[in-house]
Amino acid sequence: MAAPNLVAVSTINGKSNIANVTTVTSNVVVNGIGSGKVFKLNTILISNVDGTNSGNVTVGLYKAGNTGSQRSADGTLANTVFSLANVVTVPAKSTLDLLSKTVYMEEGDVITVKSDANNRLHMITSFEELS
């Protein structure tokens, strides 16, 4: 099913996801292929819960293509992770607000996260499922 026309949306559900960020890339927000939904990503917060050490975070948007030849607006191949934050330092006892504008996630899109240290950073996302 194709993503819904945003003018004709009949259902909006507020959602949030949390993650304890590790050194392994993890999927945090997943809009499954065939979901019939668009996700309106409103907030990504990265909080450093370590009292002493800073932490580095990488957050990506995986754009899934229906075919291997699908291209993004800039002409690059889809099925690639595009960086929302690339090795950004989050000081000890602080929070980084990663989004200044809304990001729409189409079917098959995924938000990923990875850190340089385990259990130092937490990630909170807030989004709306539109269908």
C-alpha positions, 0 to 999 in steps of 0.5 A, a space after each residue: 500500500 502506498 503512503 497516505 495523502 497527508 491532506 486526507 489522513 483519517 488517523 493520527 496516533 502519537 508515539 514515542 520510542 526510547 533506546 539505551 544507545 550502544 556501540 552496535 547500530 540499532 533501529 529505533 523508529 521503523 516504518 515498515 514496508 507496506 504499513 500504509 503510514 507516514 511517520 511525522 518525526 517531531 523530536 529526537 533527544 540524546 541524553 548523556 546519563 554519564 556524570 563524567 564522560 562525554 559520548 559521541 552519537 551517530 543517528 541515521 535515516 535509512 531510506 528504503 527504495 522499492 528497487 535498487 535503482 531508486 534515487 534520492 532527490 540529490 541523485 544518490 542511490 536509495 537503500 542508504 543511511 543518510 546522517 542526521 548526526 555524524 559522531 556528534 559529541 554529547 557532553 556529560 550530564 547534558 541533552 542534545 535536541 537533534 531535530 529543528 524541523 519535522 522529518 517525514 518517514 515513508 514506508 520502509 524508512 528507519 531511524 538508526 543510532 550508534 554510540 562510541 560507548 555502551 550505556 552512556 547515551 539514551 535516545 528518545 524519539 517522538 513521532 506521529 503515525 499518519 494513516 
